[in-house]
Amino acid sequence: MKSTALPLELAKIRDDIEGYAHQAGLDFFDVIFEMVPSDAINALAAQEGFPVRYPHWRFGMNYDQYSKGYEWGLQKIYEMVINTNPSYAYLMSSNSYVDQKTVMAHVYGHVDFFKNNIWFSKTNRKMLDAMANHAVRIRTYMDDYGQDTVENFIDICLSLDNLIDPSLPFSPEKKREVQGADETPRHLEVGKIKVDRSYMDTFINPPEFLAEQRKKAEDQSRQDKKFPDRPERDVMLFLLSFAPLETWQQEVLRMIRDEAYYFVPQMQTKIMNEGWASYWHSEIMTKKALTASEIIDFADHHAGILQMSPGRLNPYKIGIELFRDIEDRWNRGKFGKEYDQCEDFREKLYWNKNLGLGREKIFEVRKVCNDVTFIDQYLTPEFVDRYQLYTYEYNRRTGQHEIVDREFKSVKEKLLSQLTNQGQPNISVVDGNFNNRSELLLSHKHLGFDLDLKYARETMRSIFLIWKRPVHIQTTLEGRTRLYTYNEKHEFVAQD
Amino acid sequence: MIDGARRDHARFRQIIRGKIKQDLKKHITHTEMFGRKGKDVVSIPMPQIDIPRFRFGSNQGGVGQGDGNPGDPVGGQPGDDGQPGQGQEAGNQAGDHGLEVEFTLQELAEILGEELSLPKIEPRGAKTLKSKVDRYTSIASQGPHSLRHFKRTIKQAIQRQISTGTYDPDRPVIIPEKKDFRFRSWKSDVQQENSAVIIYMMDVSGSMGDEQKDIVRTEAFWINTWLRSQYKGVETRYIIHDATAKEVDEDTFFRTRESGGTLISSAYKLCEKIIEKDYPPSDWNIYPFHFSDGDNWSSEDTKLCIDLLKSSLLRKCNVFCYGQVDSRYGSGQFYKDLSEVFGKDDDSVILSRIENKEAVLGSIKDFLGKGK
């Protein structure tokens, strides 16, 4: 294979940019840049950034789309960086030097974020190896059980890979590993009437009476004993622990679950991560790295990255502007009780206490926030106004999405509910022995958005294929609570 | 890493191929949806295949950015999160676009052949068609530098240096001069192939409507695709007829609409003339296809047609195919007349009735399933 090391001139540029990033206070893992041609970038992007993945058709489909997008000039992947230690970043060999510089600066921003943001603190930094190990194992299973069999099962597992618990890596009290079913029956000494004189015992508590009492108690305890004892967000873990799976299937499910957890922090911090990286490429390029002849190209590409199209929020743009807004507010002291209670518009506009706390503040924000808390704490009415944000709803009558309002409160609420749980439905296992027939009951916590029923049906099928007994889900659809069941006849039916 | 992606890409195409086979009937009857890419490649639109997950319905609203008053429609495509460009988690955003998969006509023919279990055609006649295949197996002293052959160039340079006595074994510096350069070059192989001609005939009288022509077009696409996969060089000729027949190009063939009567024999006569002039049956595999709605002017003309077939046409062709496209106006008499004479046992004539678009698949199987 051709060497992917940086050519000398770019290596020098890399050293410069790395120096600027250090000076600016960024704190990152070592970054290994590799220079690869466009089809390799497409291949890497198709495999979610990792050079070795298990065989699966979806990577091929991604590759098909990326390479067509590139060939037809519709899209171009400038950069990719993997959250590992050391971090690997890929540069596209056909890019111009000014692009490479920008990408490098951008990458150092990302890696600083990976290293310091709290939500990334639990991710496996040796994921490159883990992914490669998964690939080896899955290939072995394919040799043993057949490619179709294993690939079909992978499809089933992938269909559940958003049914995990994002808070789990941060809750030490929650059991992280596979649990065995706790089957030991409790010894029952219940229902016995207390007797002082032992010779009276057989009269007061005759065996028939005891047996009857014991049976009652057992029935009672079976009803009381919930399984799982509290709703389990990590549906994959629940299935891993209790579903009737063969060993290789368990292993596959476990690997898919591990990979899913790895990607969670990136989904939790999309706006912040891109905003932070864009903020820093802009800082480093405009203040340090650009030469006069490169300014136009840089400005052009930078504007392209931050471009907003109507009806769609660009995380790069929202992120960078929010970081800049925070920096400005903390530089000028535009926060706190005094500022909040000031009612003079003019005074507020020109508010400046020359605190100079901006830099410090944004470093703190990048450490402790994720997208939800970022928006929750730092989105201001002025910001919503300045960037013309609005909420929209689907109008059934016209068949179009239409603007509803520009109120700060509703924009913020809508944005937060979109970001909550990485934009995925919140679904838990409520009962693993539903109807006392070992059927599975899931519950969808409705937070303003209905489920897509067509997809729900197919997903329920996947769960059924793992659980092998009927699966139910409780959800709210158009304001009504309903129970849907996927049964053994492969029907998906609603019960009211 | 590219190998992995290529392997998965091949797998993906295999799955797509399977899906197309599954829904062959649907795809076969919608050839108008195929995009043509160059001479030998078509692209077939398919719904996106994806992994089902619990997700929110698409009509849920959200937050956007830009001008506009409450009540104004949102521009762009909300809910479509295919943000192109950068991203460290590029793989997570496939978007909702349909797929467009490309197939060569050869691959399509294979799919068709496998699904309908079409037999390979046993060609008749001598291999007369000469086809030239270029292979880069030769060396030339002229050529583009991209085809430079290093080893041969250096060898040439050493030879020259030794023969001119400038070669120094202690300091073997070899610098090729211009005349030392050698380049990879091609050699032409001539191969003998069987050749075939398809002669399409169609009734364009008033009773053949757009729907009927559409069916014929679809049939012709698949017949061409299949026969081209079986023969190296396939020629196509087109004859339209009402009361008279004339030869036209492909485009005119599917567009023309006349209002005259119908004399089928006129087409058969012209067909015979074309064969006589251009396609000696000893050298060519000949496939006449005739499509009509089954009306003919008179039973005498029908008789004339049958005589023409029996006396000369059938002896010259591999097989004669007649497809009757049912229409509201057609009587379907011609099919009955032909089947009375040629029946089921006669395998030099293949008859097929196509009631509607759905029946195209079955009729293609009728025509091509005999392996002739």
Interface residues (C-beta under 8 A of the other chain):
Chain A: D39 A40 N42 A43 L44 A45 A46 Q47 E48 G49 P51 V52 R53 P55 H56 W57 R58 F59 G60 M61 N62 Y63 D64 Q65 Y66 K68 G69 L74 Q75 K76 I77 Y78 E79 M80 V81 I82 N83 H106 H110 E151 D155 L158 S159 L160 D161 N162 L163 F263 Q266 M267 K270 N273 E274 G304 I305 M308 S309 P310 G311 R312 L313 N314 P315 Y316 Y387 Q388 L389 Y390 T391 Y392 E393 Y394 R396 T398 Q400 H401 E402 I403 V404 D405 R406 V411 K414 L415 Q418 G423 Q424 P425 I427 H444 F449 D450 L451 D452 L453 Y455 A456 R457 E458 T459 R461 S462
Chain B: M1 I2 G4 A5 R6 R7 D8 H9 A10 R11 F12 R13 Q14 I15 I49 I51 P52 R53 F54 R55 F56 G57 S58 N59 Q60 G61 G62 V63 G64 Q65 G66 D67 G68 N69 P70 G71 D72 P73 V74 G75 G76 Q77 P78 D80 D81 Q83 P84 G85 Q86 G87 Q88 E89 A90 G91 N92 A94 H97 L99 E100 V101
